[in-house]
């Protein structure tokens, strides 16, 4: 009692005592601190305000959690509903709409072509129309059957079915007749000039000299017709004569400076054989074929903007139906090489595995890597369509892929660099089946059974021989959770290979006391009967060290990244992989919209805590080979 009285007296003395600055101190009963009268008043006001806020908060209905935008599918029709492509349609709001995708069959399509496919096929589909796949096969020197086949496959893989597959060569007879008609109109002439002479006619090296036509332009219609027929009949060798359109040499647009219409080529054509010795140019063929097929909206990239003038000029001379050409910006991914010559060099020198190597930007390579076609369509739609050319960072492309895979593929446990962990007191759970969901976010994907075994594999990166406070995975004396396992485990000892210094085995026990370990890691069951499979895993990084390999000193090959492919030959994957493989494609979308449709790359999944993966075409019944599609989101907390 005496002590209590003494304490009270002391407090009173302190309250009444003057502070160092002359102010009296008072007790803040909530904190037990002695503060000035003014400070206490401020604290009391702040607490009252906080209490009122809490009271009002309780009175309001609970807020609905915001739906994560990144979890929602992107509307791939959005680019037709608004913006540039909507304006293009409103310029010519006709029904039915007819478009075309007209690739030259002289190489494999790349990621930029995916945009052209999505724009042309998607535009027609959105407006209830049709889209042709037309092979612009007017150059037999560069065309090969392998390219025709690959182009058709890529169009269908992206989820589009051509209205008709046509060939510019189907129209060779009609095009020839129109060339003679153009000569008859006095709008074309046979020229014998070489490259240097033509350059001078067009203003010289710098384009500053007056433009002029050569004397061949003064030939009569009859002379031009005879010479053109002589070209057809093989009386001229290549580059000795060619047919030029007689346009407007005074026009400021170079596409009106008497372009080539026909040239002599001593090469058989893959469809017409040796019938023709002359072949029409792109500038002569393209616009006329658009008219033949009734193309209402001829959509192409901005590199053809100047060509619109010659396109319209030629059609008005020769045909009744007039298509409308409009141009949009092309798509490129930074750090990639698209040149056929450079790609061939990479393949020939075995720097890559082939034209479909997952590190390349050809569409067959992007497909082999495991990128879903639906993700590519979302990427194109997400970027939108304008008249500006786009050079996109690869990280942005990968982020779209990652978001798409997050909501559409199952999850499995995969260990890249396995170390066996013997759980010494797990005998009672050995062989126990555990139910694991394929996706915690999408119950519709279902679940699968995996066996728990007393020896499991964990990744080498998840174990340290020496513990530290900022490390939360397995180490001697430390506890870590195993995903879906009965209890966390605690490492008790480990064995090392004296020659390599690598850990070869870890001993552990269940930590039955720790309910919530700080970290969970993936594992794969060991032993016969567990259903786990050994696999080879290929992690692909950027093929080049810079975003502009063409500018590298010494050439683009000097910019090749030596770490562009890292292989883990002895990885292991859990038994659920067999079911994922059997139920492919993941997801059923675009050109992989039905069960068992698509190649091995349609077997996609998330390797938990590792990356997203797809089955590679090198896989066999006895060997699983996996490609990393993209990494997981960066986890700065993982240590």
C-alpha positions in Angstrom: 0.0 0.0 0.0 2.8 2.3 0.9 4.4 1.6 -2.5 1.2 2.5 -4.4 0.9 5.8 -2.5 4.6 6.6 -3.2 4.0 5.9 -7.0 1.0 8.2 -7.1 2.8 11.0 -5.3 5.7 10.7 -7.7 3.4 10.9 -10.7 1.7 14.0 -9.3 5.1 15.6 -8.7 6.1 14.9 -12.3 2.8 16.4 -13.6 3.3 19.5 -11.6 7.0 19.8 -12.3 7.9 22.4 -15.0 9.4 21.0 -18.3 12.8 22.1 -19.4 11.2 24.7 -21.7 8.9 26.0 -19.0 5.8 23.9 -20.0 4.1 21.5 -17.7 4.1 17.8 -18.7 0.9 15.6 -18.6 0.4 11.9 -18.7 -0.7 10.2 -22.0 -2.7 7.4 -20.4 -2.8 5.4 -23.6 1.0 5.2 -24.1 2.2 6.0 -20.5 4.3 8.8 -21.8 4.7 12.3 -20.2 4.1 14.9 -22.9 3.3 18.6 -23.1 -0.3 19.8 -22.9 -0.2 20.8 -26.6 1.2 17.5 -27.7 -1.5 15.6 -25.7 -4.2 17.7 -27.2 -3.0 16.9 -30.7 -2.8 13.2 -29.9 -6.3 13.1 -28.5 -7.7 14.9 -31.6 -5.9 12.4 -33.9 -7.3 9.5 -32.0 -10.8 10.9 -32.1 -10.6 11.3 -35.9 -9.4 7.8 -36.3 -12.2 6.4 -34.1 -14.8 8.3 -36.2 -13.3 6.9 -39.4 -13.5 3.4 -38.1 -17.1 3.9 -37.0 -18.1 5.1 -40.5 -16.2 2.3 -42.1 -18.2 -0.2 -40.0 -21.4 1.4 -41.1 -20.6 1.0 -44.9 -21.3 -2.2 -46.8 -18.1 -4.3 -47.4 -16.4 -3.4 -50.7 -16.4 -6.1 -53.3 -12.9 -7.2 -54.2 -11.7 -5.7 -57.4 -11.4 -8.2 -60.3 -7.8 -8.4 -61.4 -7.7 -7.0 -64.9 -4.8 -9.3 -65.8 -7.0 -12.3 -65.0 -9.7 -11.3 -67.5 -9.4 -12.5 -71.2 -8.7 -9.7 -73.7 -11.4 -9.0 -76.2 -9.6 -9.8 -79.5 -12.4 -8.1 -81.4 -11.7 -4.8 -79.7 -9.4 -3.6 -82.5 -12.2 -3.9 -85.0 -14.8 -2.1 -82.9 -12.8 1.1 -82.5 -9.8 3.0 -83.7 -8.0 2.7 -87.1 -9.7 -0.5 -88.4 -13.2 0.7 -87.4 -12.4 3.9 -89.4 -11.2 1.9 -92.4 -14.5 0.0 -92.4 -16.6 3.2 -92.1 -14.8 4.5 -95.2 -16.3 1.6 -97.1 -19.1 0.1 -95.0 -20.1 -2.6 -97.5 -21.4 -6.2 -97.1 -20.1 -8.7 -97.7 -16.5 -7.8 -96.7 -13.7 -9.6 -98.6 -10.1 -9.4 -97.5 -6.9 -11.4 -98.3 -3.7 -12.5 -96.7 -1.2 -12.6 -99.6 2.3 -13.9 -98.4 5.2 -14.5 -100.8 6.0 -18.3 -100.3 9.8 -17.6 -100.2 10.4 -18.0 -96.4 8.8 -18.9 -93.1 6.4 -16.5 -91.6 7.5 -14.5 -88.5 5.8 -12.8 -85.6 5.0 -9.7 -87.7 3.0 -11.9 -90.1 0.9 -13.0 -87.1 -0.4 -9.4 -86.9 -1.2 -9.4 -90.7 -3.1 -12.7 -90.3 -5.0 -11.5 -87.3 -5.9 -8.2 -89.0 -7.0 -9.6 -92.4 -8.8 -12.7 -91.2 -10.2 -11.0 -88.1 -11.5 -8.0 -90.0 -13.4 -10.2 -92.4 -14.7 -12.4 -89.7 -15.9 -9.5 -87.5 -17.8 -8.0 -90.4 -19.3 -11.3 -91.4 -17.1 -11.6 -94.5 -14.5 -13.9 -96.0 -10.7 -13.9 -96.2 -8.6 -15.5 -99.0 -5.2 -17.0 -98.4 -3.5 -16.0 -101.6 0.0 -17.1 -102.4 1.8 -14.4 -104.3 3.9 -16.9 -106.3 5.3 -14.7 -109.0 9.0 -15.3 -108.4 9.9 -19.0 -109.1 13.5 -18.3 -108.2 12.7 -18.0 -104.5 9.7 -20.2 -103.9 9.7 -23.7 -102.3 6.9 -26.1 -101.4 8.0 -26.2 -97.8 7.0 -22.5 -97.4 3.5 -23.0 -98.9 2.9 -25.8 -96.5 4.2 -23.9 -93.4 2.2 -20.8 -94.2 -1.1 -22.7 -94.5 -0.3 -24.5 -91.2 0.4 -21.2 -89.4 -2.9 -19.6 -90.6 -4.9 -22.5 -89.3 -2.8 -22.7 -86.0 -3.8 -19.2 -85.3 -7.5 -20.3 -85.6 -8.4 -19.1 -89.1 -9.8 -21.0 -92.0 -9.3 -19.4 -95.5 -12.4 -18.8 -97.6 -10.3 -20.1 -100.5 -6.7 -20.8 -101.1 -5.6 -19.1 -104.3 -2.4 -18.4 -106.2 -1.4 -15.4 -108.2 -0.1 -17.9 -110.8 -3.8 -19.0 -111.3 -4.2 -15.6 -113.1 -1.0 -15.7 -115.3 -3.1 -15.9 -118.5 -5.4 -13.1 -117.5 -2.5 -11.0 -116.3 -0.7 -11.4 -119.6 -3.9 -10.3 -121.5 -4.1 -7.2 -119.4 -0.5 -6.4 -120.0 -1.1 -6.5 -123.7 -4.2 -4.3 -123.1 -2.0 -1.8 -121.1 0.4 -1.7 -124.1 -2.6 -1.1 -126.4 -3.6 1.9 -124.3 -0.2 3.4 -124.7 0.4 2.9 -121.0 3.3 0.4 -121.1 6.5 -0.1 -123.1 9.4 -2.6 -123.4 12.6 -1.2 -122.0 16.2 -2.4 -122.5 17.9 -0.1 -119.9 20.2 -1.4 -117.1 20.1 -0.5 -113.4 22.5 2.4 -113.8 20.5 4.0 -116.6 17.2 3.6 -114.7 18.8 5.2 -111.7 19.7 8.2 -113.8 16.2 8.4 -115.2 14.9 8.6 -111.7 17.0 11.5 -110.6 20.4 10.0 -110.1 22.1 8.7 -106.9 20.8 11.6 -104.7 17.6 12.1 -106.6 18.4 15.7 -107.4 18.7 15.5 -111.2 15.7 16.0 -113.5 13.8 12.8 -114.2 13.3 11.6 -117.7 12.2 8.7 -119.8 14.5 6.6 -122.1 14.0 6.5 -125.9 12.3 3.1 -125.5 9.3 4.9 -124.2 8.8 6.5 -127.7 8.2 3.1 -129.4 4.9 2.6 -131.1 2.2 0.3 -129.6 3.0 -2.2 -132.4 6.7 -2.3 -131.6 6.0 -2.7 -127.9 3.5 -5.5 -128.5 6.0 -7.4 -130.7 8.8 -7.0 -128.3 6.6 -8.1 -125.4 5.6 -11.2 -127.3 9.2 -11.9 -128.1 9.9 -11.7 -124.3 7.1 -14.3 -123.8 8.5 -16.6 -126.5 12.0 -16.6 -124.9 13.8 -14.5 -127.5 15.3 -12.3 -124.7 17.5 -13.4 -121.9 17.0 -12.2 -118.3 17.7 -8.5 -117.9 17.8 -7.8 -121.7 14.3 -6.5 -121.7 11.4 -5.8 -119.3 7.9 -4.3 -119.6 7.5 -1.0 -117.8 4.3 0.8 -117.0 4.0 4.3 -118.5 2.9 6.2 -115.5 3.9 9.8 -114.5 7.6 10.4 -114.3 6.9 14.0 -113.0 4.9 12.8 -110.0 6.7 13.2 -106.6 5.8 9.6 -105.7 8.6 7.1 -106.8 5.9 4.5 -107.2 4.8 6.4 -110.3 8.2 6.4 -112.0 7.4 3.8 -114.7 7.6 0.6 -112.5 8.4 -2.8 -113.9 5.3 -4.9 -114.9 7.0 -8.0 -116.4 10.6 -9.4 -116.4 12.2 -12.4 -118.1 13.1 -15.3 -115.8 14.7 -18.5 -117.1 13.3 -20.6 -114.3 10.4 -23.2 -114.3 7.5 -22.4 -112.0 6.3 -24.9 -109.4 2.7 -24.7 -110.7 3.0 -23.8 -114.4 6.2 -25.6 -115.2 8.1 -24.3 -118.3 5.0 -22.6 -119.8 6.2 -19.0 -119.0 9.5 -17.3 -119.7 8.2 -14.0 -118.3 6.6 -13.3 -114.9 4.6 -10.3 -113.6 6.0 -8.1 -110.9 4.3 -7.5 -107.5 3.3 -4.0 -108.4 1.5 -5.3 -111.5 0.0 -8.5 -110.0 -1.1 -7.6 -106.5 -3.7 -4.9 -107.3 -5.2 -6.8 -110.2 -5.6 -10.0 -108.2 -7.3 -8.0 -105.5 -9.8 -6.9 -108.2 -10.3 -10.4 -109.6 -11.2 -11.7 -106.2 -13.5 -8.8 -105.3 -11.4 -7.7 -102.3 -13.3 -4.8 -100.6 -10.6 -3.9 -98.1 -7.0 -4.5 -99.1 -5.2 -4.2 -95.8 -1.4 -4.1 -95.8 1.5 -2.6 -93.8 2.7 1.0 -94.2 5.7 0.1 -96.3 3.1 0.0 -99.1 1.6 3.4 -98.4 3.3 5.0 -101.5 2.3 2.0 -103.5 -1.4 2.9 -103.0 -1.0 5.5 -105.8 0.2 3.0 -108.4 -2.2 0.4 -107.1 -5.2 2.7 -107.8 -3.7 3.9 -111.1 -3.2 0.5 -112.6 -6.6 -0.8 -111.5 -8.4 2.2 -113.0 -6.6 1.6 -116.4 -7.6 -2.1 -116.6 -10.4 -3.4 -114.4 -13.9 -2.4 -113.4 -13.9 -3.4 -109.7 -11.8 -1.1 -107.6 -10.6 -2.5 -104.2 -9.7 0.0 -101.4 -6.1 -0.3 -100.0 -5.3 1.0 -96.5 -2.1 0.6 -94.5 -1.4 -0.2 -90.9 1.8 -0.2 -88.9 3.9 -3.4 -88.9 4.9 -5.3 -85.8 8.5 -6.3 -84.8 10.0 -7.7 -81.6 13.3 -6.0 -80.5 16.4 -8.2 -80.4 15.2 -10.6 -83.1 16.5 -11.4 -86.6 14.0 -11.8 -89.5 16.3 -11.7 -92.5 16.1 -15.1 -94.4 19.8 -14.9 -95.1 20.7 -14.4 -91.5 18.4 -17.1 -90.3 19.9 -19.5 -92.8 23.4 -18.7 -91.5 22.3 -19.4 -87.9 20.8 -22.7 -89.1 23.7 -23.7 -91.3 26.3 -23.0 -88.7 24.2 -25.0 -86.1 24.0 -22.1 -83.8 20.3 -23.0 -83.5 18.6 -26.3 -83.9 16.7 -25.4 -87.1 14.2 -22.9 -88.6 11.9 -23.8 -85.7 14.4 -23.4 -82.9 12.4 -21.9 -80.0 14.9 -18.9 -79.8 13.9 -17.6 -83.2 11.0 -15.4 -84.1 9.7 -17.4 -87.0 6.1 -18.5 -86.2 7.1 -22.2 -86.4 9.7 -21.4 -83.8 7.3 -19.5 -81.6 4.9 -22.5 -81.9 7.6 -25.0 -81.0 8.5 -22.9 -78.0 5.0 -23.5 -76.7 3.5 -20.0 -77.1 -0.3 -20.6 -77.4 -1.9 -19.1 -80.6 -4.6 -17.5 -78.4 -1.8 -15.6 -76.5 -0.5 -14.2 -79.8 -4.0 -13.0 -80.8 -4.4 -11.3 -77.5 -1.0 -9.7 -77.9 -1.9 -8.2 -81.3 -5.3 -7.0 -79.9 -3.7 -5.6 -76.8 -1.3 -3.5 -78.9 -4.0 -2.3 -81.1 -3.8 -1.3 -84.8 -2.6 2.1 -85.9 -0.5 3.5 -88.7 2.6 3.5 -86.5 5.2 0.7 -86.8 5.8 -1.0 -83.5 9.1 -2.4 -82.2 8.1 -4.1 -79.0 10.3 -5.2 -76.2 10.3 -9.0 -75.9 9.5 -8.6 -72.2 6.1 -7.1 -73.1 5.3 -10.0 -75.4 6.3 -12.4 -72.7 4.1 -10.7 -70.1 1.1 -11.2 -72.3 1.9 -14.8 -72.8 2.4 -15.2 -69.0 -1.0 -13.7 -68.2 -2.6 -15.9 -70.7 -1.0 -19.1 -69.4 -1.7 -18.1 -65.8 -5.4 -18.6 -66.4 -5.4 -21.4 -69.0 -2.9 -24.1 -68.1 -2.6 -26.6 -65.2 0.1 -26.7 -62.6 2.6 -29.5 -61.9 5.6 -30.1 -59.8 8.9 -30.2 -61.7 12.5 -30.3 -60.3 15.2 -29.2 -62.6 18.3 -30.3 -60.7 17.2 -33.0 -58.3 18.7 -34.1 -55.0 17.1 -37.0 -53.1 15.7 -36.2 -49.6 15.2 -39.3 -47.4 12.5 -38.6 -44.8 13.4 -41.0 -42.1 10.1 -41.1 -40.2 7.8 -41.1 -43.2 7.2 -44.8 -43.4 3.5 -44.5 -42.4 2.9 -42.2 -45.4 5.0 -44.0 -48.0 2.8 -44.7 -51.0 -0.1 -42.5 -49.7 -2.1 -40.8 -52.5 -2.5 -37.1 -52.3 -5.1 -35.1 -54.2 -3.7 -32.0 -55.9 -5.6 -29.5 -57.9 -4.5 -28.7 -61.4 -5.2 -25.0 -60.7 -6.0 -23.3 -57.4 -7.8 -20.6 -59.4 -9.8 -22.7 -61.8 -11.6 -25.7 -60.2 -12.9 -26.7 -63.7 -9.4 -28.1 -64.5 -10.0 -30.8 -61.9 -7.5 -32.5 -59.7 -5.1 -35.5 -59.9 -3.5 -38.0 -57.6 0.2 -38.1 -56.8 1.9 -40.5 -54.5 3.9 -39.4 -51.5 7.1 -41.4 -50.9 9.5 -41.5 -48.0 12.2 -40.3 -50.5 11.5 -37.3 -52.6 13.4 -35.1 -55.0 13.8 -31.4 -54.3 15.7 -28.9 -56.4 19.4 -28.3 -55.6 18.7 -24.5 -55.4 16.3 -25.2 -52.5 19.0 -26.5 -50.2 22.0 -24.7 -48.5 24.7 -26.4 -46.5 25.1 -23.4 -44.3 21.9 -21.6 -43.0 21.4 -17.8 -42.7 18.7 -15.7 -41.2 17.5 -14.4 -44.6 17.2 -17.9 -46.1 13.8 -19.6 -45.8 14.3 -22.9 -47.6 15.9 -26.1 -46.5 19.2 -26.1 -44.6 20.5 -28.2 -41.7 18.2 -27.8 -38.7 15.8 -25.7 -40.7 12.1 -26.5 -41.6 10.5 -26.0 -45.0 7.1 -27.0 -46.3 6.6 -29.5 -49.1 3.6 -28.6 -51.3 0.6 -30.8 -50.5 2.7 -33.0 -48.2 1.4 -34.2 -44.7 4.0 -32.2 -42.7 6.9 -29.9 -43.2 10.4 -31.4 -43.1 13.5 -30.5 -41.2 17.0 -31.3 -42.6 19.1 -33.3 -40.2 22.2 -34.1 -42.3 23.5 -34.4 -45.8 26.1 -36.3 -47.9 28.5 -34.9 -50.4 30.5 -36.3 -53.3 34.2 -35.8 -52.3 35.3 -35.4 -55.9 32.8 -32.8 -57.1 31.8 -31.3 -53.7 28.2 -31.6 -54.6 25.5 -32.7 -52.2 24.3 -36.1 -53.2 21.7 -36.8 -50.5 19.8 -35.0 -47.7 18.4 -36.7 -44.6 15.3 -35.2 -42.9 12.5 -35.8 -40.5 8.9 -34.5 -40.4 8.5 -31.4 -38.3 5.1 -32.2 -36.8 5.1 -29.2 -34.5 5.5 -26.4 -37.1 2.0 -25.7 -38.5 2.9 -22.9 -40.9 6.4 -22.9 -42.3 7.6 -19.7 -43.9 8.2 -21.3 -47.3 6.8 -24.2 -49.3 8.9 -25.9 -52.1 7.9 -28.3 -54.9 9.0 -31.9 -54.8 8.7 -35.0 -56.9 8.2 -38.5 -55.6 11.1 -41.0 -56.0 11.1 -44.7 -56.5 9.4 -47.3 -58.7 5.6 -47.1 -58.7 5.6 -43.3 -58.0 4.8 -42.5 -61.6 7.4 -39.7 -61.8 9.3 -39.3 -65.0 12.8 -38.2 -65.9 12.9 -35.4 -68.5 15.3 -33.0 -70.4 14.4 -29.4 -69.8 15.6 -26.6 -72.1 15.6 -23.1 -70.7 15.7 -20.6 -73.6 16.9 -17.0 -73.2 17.4 -14.3 -75.7 19.4 -15.5 -78.7 21.3 -12.2 -78.8 23.0 -10.1 -76.2 21.6 -6.8 -77.5 18.3 -5.5 -78.9 19.9 -4.6 -82.2 22.1 -7.6 -83.2 22.5 -6.1 -86.8 24.5 -3.2 -85.3 27.0 -5.4 -83.5 30.6 -4.8 -84.2 31.8 -7.6 -86.5 28.3 -8.6 -87.5 25.2 -10.1 -85.9 26.9 -13.4 -85.2 29.2 -11.7 -82.7 26.2 -10.7 -80.7 25.0 -14.3 -80.1 24.3 -15.0 -76.5 26.3 -18.0 -75.3 23.7 -18.6 -72.6 20.8 -18.6 -74.9 20.0 -22.2 -74.1 20.6 -23.9 -70.8 19.8 -27.6 -70.6 18.9 -29.7 -67.6 19.3 -33.3 -68.7 18.2 -35.0 -65.5 15.1 -33.1 -64.4 12.1 -35.0 -63.0 8.4 -34.3 -63.2 5.5 -35.6 -61.2 3.1 -38.3 -62.4 0.3 -35.8 -63.2 2.2 -35.0 -66.4 0.7 -38.1 -68.0 -2.8 -36.8 -67.5 -1.9 -33.3 -68.7 -0.4 -34.9 -71.8 -3.5 -37.0 -72.4 -5.9 -34.1 -72.0 -4.0 -31.6 -74.3 -4.4 -29.1 -75.9 -4.0 -26.6 -73.0 -6.0 -24.5 -73.6 -8.5 -25.4 -76.2 -8.4 -22.2 -78.2 -7.7 -20.7 -81.6 -6.3 -23.4 -83.9 -6.0 -25.8 -81.0 -9.7 -25.8 -80.2 -10.4 -29.5 -79.9 -9.1 -32.5 -77.9 -5.9 -33.9 -79.3 -5.7 -31.0 -81.8 -2.2 -29.5 -82.1 1.3 -30.8 -81.9 3.4 -31.7 -78.8 3.7 -28.0 -78.0 0.0 -28.0 -77.0 1.0 -29.9 -73.9 1.5 -26.9 -71.6 1.7 -26.4 -67.9 3.2 -24.3 -65.1 6.1 -25.9 -63.3 5.3 -24.6 -59.9 8.0 -22.1 -58.7 10.0 -22.7 -61.9 8.4 -21.5 -65.2 5.8 -22.3 -67.9 6.7 -25.3 -70.1 5.6 -27.1 -73.2 6.5 -30.5 -74.7 9.1 -30.3 -77.4 8.9 -32.1 -80.8 12.1 -34.0 -79.9 10.1 -35.9 -77.4 9.5 -39.6 -77.9 7.5 -42.3 -76.0 10.5 -43.0 -73.9 12.0 -39.5 -73.6 10.3 -36.2 -72.4 11.8 -33.0 -73.6 10.4 -29.7 -72.3 10.9 -26.1 -73.5 10.5 -23.1 -71.2 7.8 -20.9 -72.7 8.3 -18.0 -70.3 9.5 -17.6 -66.8 7.2 -16.9 -63.9 6.6 -13.4 -62.6 9.7 -12.2 -60.8 9.5 -12.9 -57.1 11.8 -10.5 -55.3 10.9 -12.2 -52.0 12.3 -15.5 -53.0 15.8 -15.8 -51.5 
